[in-house]
Amino acid sequence: MSYRPTVSARPSLALAPLAVALLCALPHPAAAADAYDTDNLFGGWNGERAALVDKGVTLRGDYTGEAMGVVDGGLDTGARYAQQVRVGVDLDMGKLAGWNGGTLRFTLNDRRGNSTSADLVGNRFPIQEAYGGQYTRLSEFSYDQKFNDGRSYFKLGFYAMGNQFGGLSAGTSFVNAAFCAHPLSMSGNSGWYNYPTARWGGEFAEQLTRSVNVRAGWFQVNPNLSGDNVHNAFRPGVSGTTGSLFPVEVTWKPFAGTRLPGVYKFGGYYDSSRVSRKGLDTGAVTGRDGAYVLAEQKAYTPGANPEIGLTAFAEYMASDKDTAQISRWYAIGGVWQGIGHREKDRIALGYVGADINHRLIDARRATLANAGVPADSPLYGLTGAEELVELSYSFQVNPWLMLRPDVQYITNPGTFAYTQTDNALAVGLQAKITF
């Protein structure tokens, strides 16, 4: 019999992002009078914010709140709430020190709350993209430099490499981390890491032609800086390096400047870490690798505004079967922007699937056989892929407030836990505020 934890719905937490968003939409005594005419909640501080930018200091801040509940299937019904608060500053070193094209960046990230996936479904695709590493951490301390009239670029420091490699902007219209905004097989199969996890590294990019850019880098692989290692949140020099990760990515942007632009990314990586094989043979092997193709194409626009209309996207990634948990990754979907007179609103629909390495299933079945589980047990009928369909509506209330009702249907949620779990239907709301 499967374990089904006792769960309370916690309605007050489930409504938290909506309550915050509605409160933020009311007049704030501390906010400047231009709060509704700018891109952030607190406005321009009577001109002080623009004055700082003129001097080379740009302040950043945003909040993401996600209340997602399971209404059918999974392990149990109920709701969970998770949030992220991010603050940072960008220093224009051209204005501050005469280093034209240079920027020094500093970011802190704080996450709190509970996981709908872990508590209520038990699936691999995180239903809330803001869940993971629920503590305050240093997420960036880096320097980047443009030169050669902007055609050449390098970046060095302590930062999240996923901000630079392997992402599609269409994915940010969803709530589930499987879409937002990188294939999970990148981080699930190697030392690749995404925001807010930072490690030491560097990269170089070159604009070869108007439409072709190539980017390559080196990044530290250190598991002690990932996951729930809260004690290392402000220890960028902690020991534990297992190897180096070398990503390469070519970006092609056809039809740039037209009504139907596209973005196509062809990339791969090699991780030099020594790790255990997957499956029956768990001996050590040196090196992990993967390759991917990401595509985003404006398919239709009804008028002169290129933002309005349908953008289609697709993803495919394959990883080496010796070490990968996810052998294949595939996704497809579309985002329509412009609903009636609301030009910034978006509807997004997507499908994503991930195949578990068949060697892991073979090893699980061998374990069952050795334990004397009868051959006709349903436990032997383990599935080979977790799948997700997600539908969201992004309601851009004003430039700094976005509300996103969301529906997700997860198929075979027990795939990566080697269990049979009922398909799950999750619904909820995401709120994003820029301040």
N, C-alpha and C positions, 0 to 999 in steps of 0.2 A: 504494500500500500504506500502511495507517495505521501510525503510530508506536506501538510498544508498549514502554514503558520496562522495563528490568530492575529487578525489585522483589524485595526479601527480605521474608519474612513477619514478621520481628522478633517472635518469640513472646514474648520477655520483656517487650516494651513492650505487646503485646496483652493480657497478663495483669495489667498494672500496676494498673488500677483495682480488680480483684478482690482482688489481694494487699493493697492499701492498705485496702480495706474489711474484709477478714478480720483484719488486724492491728489495726485500730481497734476491732474487736469484742472484742478481748482486754483484760484489765485493764491499765490504765496507771498506773504508780506516781505520775506527776505529776498524774493526774486526781483530782478530789474523789470521795468515796465515793458521792455521789448522781448520778454520771455517767449511770447507766442510768434515772434517774427524772426527767430533765429533757429539754428540747428540744435540747440541744447536747452534743457529745462530752465537753467538759471540765467539765460540771456547773456548780454554782453557786459554786465557789471558796470553800466553807465560809461561804456567805452574802454574800461580798464583791460578787458580781455583782448580787444583788438590792439591796444597799446602794447601789451605783452608780446603778441605775435609780431608786431613791427620791430620789437627789440630782439626777437629770435626765440621766444619762449611760448610754446603751444601746449596748453593743458588738455588732458583727455580724461573722460570718465563715462562709464555706462553701467547699467544694471540689466540683468536678465533674470526673470522669474518664470518658473515652469511648474504648473500644477497639472499632473496627469494621473488619471484614474483608470482602473480596469473595471469594465462593466460586464464582461463575459469572458469565460475561459481562464487560461493561465493557472496559477496556483491558488489565487483567491481574489475576490473583488475588494476594492478600496481605492484610496488615493494617496499620493505622495507629492511633496513640494520640494523643489531644489532651486537654488539661486546662485548667481554669480555677480560680484561687484568688481569692476576693474578700474584702476586709476593709473595715470601715467603722465609723463611730460616728454616732449620732443624739443631738443635744443638745436636750433639752426646755427651751426658753427661758422657759417659764412658771415652772419650778422654779429655773432658774439666773439669770434676769434679770427675772422678773415680766411677761414678754410672753406672756400666756396664749394657748394655741392655736398658738404658734410653734415650729418645729423647724428647727435647723441641721443639715445632713447632709453627710458627707464620706465618699467611697468610693474605694478603690484597687482596680484589677483587674489580674491577671496571667494571661496565656494562654501555653501552651507546647505543642509537639507538631507533628504532621503531619496532612495532610488526606487522608482516604480518597477523597473526591470528586475532588480535584485530581490525586492521584497514581495512582489506580487506576480511576476511572470517567470523569472528564471531564464531569460533569453540572453543572447549574445549582443544584439543590437540595442544600445542604451536608448530607452524611450525618451529620456531627457538629455539633451546634449550638454546641459550645464552641470551634470553630475559626473564626478570623478576627481578625487583629490580634494576632499571637503575641508580645506583649511586655507590659511593665508600663506602666500608664497611669493618669492621673487620670480617674475616671469620673463623679465628682459632687462639686460644691461648691455647695450650694444652700440656700435658705431658703424654707420654706412656712409659710403662716399660715391658720388657720381662724378665722372670726368669724361674727357673726350667728347665734349658737347652733349653729354647725357647718354651717349651710346654705350659707355662702359660703366661698370658698377661693381663694388665689392662691399661685403658686410662681414664684421668680426664681432665676437663677443659671446655672451650667455643669453640664448634666446630659443624660441620654439621654431624648429626648422620647418614645421608644417605650415607656418605662415608664409613661407617662400616657395615650397615645393608641393606638387600633387593636389592642388585644390581647384574647385570649380565654384564660381560665384553663384550659380543656380542653386547649389546645395544649401545656401544660407536662407532659402525660403521655406525650409523644413525645420522640424523640431528634433526628430530622431537623429542621433549622432551618426547613423549609417549614411545619411545624406549630408550632414553639416560638418565639414564640407570636404572630407577626404574618405577614400575607401578605407574601412577599418582593417583590411588585410595588410595595409602598410605598417601600422603600429602593432597589429596582432602577430605578425610573422617575423618581426626583426626589431632592431634597436631604433627604428624610425619612431619619432614622437611628435605629437601635435600639441597645440595650445591647451592648457597653460604650462605644460611641462617644458622646462628649458634645460639646455646643456651647452657646453662650450663647442664652438664651431666657427666656420667661416665659409664664404662662398664668393664666386665671381660670376658675373653675367655680362654677356656681350650682345648688342643688337646688331645682328649680321646684316639684315636688310630691314626694310620698312615693316615687313610682316613676320620675320623670323628672329627669335631670340634663343640663345643657348645659355644654360645655367648649370654650374657644377659646384660641388662643395665637399667639405669634410666636417664630420660631427662626431663628438665623443659618444660612446655607448656606455652608459652607467645606470644600471637598474636601481641603484640606491637613490637616484634623483626622481624616481617615478612613483606612481601609485599613491599609497597611503603613508609614505615615509615623511610624516609631518616634522620629525626632528631635523630633517635635512632641508626644510623649506627655505632657509636662508644660509645654507652652507654649499655654495656652488663649487667649492673645492674638495668636497667629501670624496673619500677613496671609494673604489669599487668599479673602476673602468674595466670593461671586458674586451673592448676592441674599438674599431672605428667604422663609421658608416659613410659611404661615398655615393651620393646621389648625383644623377645627371638627368637633365630635362630639356627638351627642345619644345618651344612654344611657337606655333604657327597661327597667325591671326589673318586669315583671308578676308577680303572685302572690308577692311578697316576703313571707317569713315563713310560707309554706305548705309543704307537702310537695313541691310541683312548681314551684319558682321558675324564672324565666327571665331572661336578659340579652340585650338586642338593642341593637346599636350601628349608628348611621347617621352616616357621616362623609365628609369630603372635605378636600382641601387645594388650595392654589395656591402654586406656587413661582415667584418673580419672576425667577429666573436666566435669562440669555441663553445658549442652548445650540444645538447643531447638530441639524437634523432627522435622522430616521432614514430610510434608503432611498436611492433614486437622487439625490434632491435633498437635499444635505447643507448647504444654506444655514442661516444662523443664524435663530433664532426666539426671541422673548421669552415666557417663561411656560410652566409645565408644570402639569398638574392631573390629579386622579383622584378617584374616589368609590367608597365601599365600604359593604357591609352585612355585619355579623357577627352570628351568632345562636348562643345557647347555651341549651338548654332541658332541664330535668329531665323526662324522659319517663315514668319509672316508678320507684317506690320501694315495696318490699314491706312496710315497717313504719313505725314512728313516727320512726325516725332518718332525717332528710332527706338525710344524706350517702350512705346506701346506695341502690344502684340504678343506673339507666341515665341518663346525660346525653348528649343528642344535640347536635351542633354543625354549622354550615355557614358558609361564607364566599363572598362574591362581590365582585370588584373590577374596575372598568374604568378605563382611563387613556387620555389623548389620544394618538391615533395619530401625531401629528407628531413626538413626542419619546420615546415609551415604547418600551422594549425588550420588556416583557411587556404585550400588549394586553388580555388577560383573565386573571383568576385565579379559581379555583373550588375549593372543598374541602368535604368532608362526612365525617362520622364519628361515633363514639360512644365513651364511656368508661363502663365498668361498675365501680363501687366496691363492695367487700365480697365477699370470696371465702371462703365458709364462715364460720368464726369470726374470720377476719382482716379486720376492718372497714376498715382503711386500705389494703389492697391494691387495685390497679386493673388492669384489662385495657383497653387502648385499641386501636381499629382505625380507620384513616382513609385517605381517598383525597384527593389533591390534584393539580391540573393547572394548567399555565401555557401560554398560547398566545403564541408569539413573534409580534411585529409582522410582518404579511405583507409590509410594505415592505422589511424586512431580508432576507427570503427572495428577493423580486424582485431586490434589489440583488445578492445573492449569485449568482443565476442569470445575471444580466447580466454579472457579472465572469467567470463560467465561459465564457459565450458569447464574450466579447471575447478570452479567452485561447485560444480555439480548441478547447475541450473538446467532443467529439462530442455531439450532441443525445441520443443513446441512453445516455449515461453515467449510472450510478446516482447520481452526485452531484447530478443535477437533481431527484431524488426526495426532496428534503429534507422532513422531517416538520414539522408546524406546532405541536407541543406536546410538552413533557416532562410525564410523569405519574409518580406515586408512590403505592404502597400500603404502609402501615406497620402492623405489629402489635407491641405491647409489653406487658410485664407488669411492673408496679411492685410490688416486694416490699419493704414497709416493715418492715425488720428491727426497728427501734425508733424512737423519735421523732427521732433525729438521723442515722440511716443508712438509705438507700434503695438497693436494687440493681434494675436494670432491664434484663433480657434483651430483645433487640430484633431484629426481622427487617424488612428493607426490600427492596422490589422496584421498581426504577426502569425505566420504559419510555421509549424514545427518548432516552437520556441525551446524545446528541450534538446535540440540537436547537439549543441556544444557542451551540454551537461550529461550526455549519453542517457537521457531519460525520455519517456513519452509524456508530453504535457499537452493539454488541450490548447488549440489555437486561441489567441487572445485578442480581444477588441479593447483598445484604449482610447480615451477621449480626454481632452483637456484644453488648457489655455497657456500660451506663452506671452509675456509682456516684456518689451524692450524699451528702455529709457536712456537717452543720451543726455548727460549733464556736464 
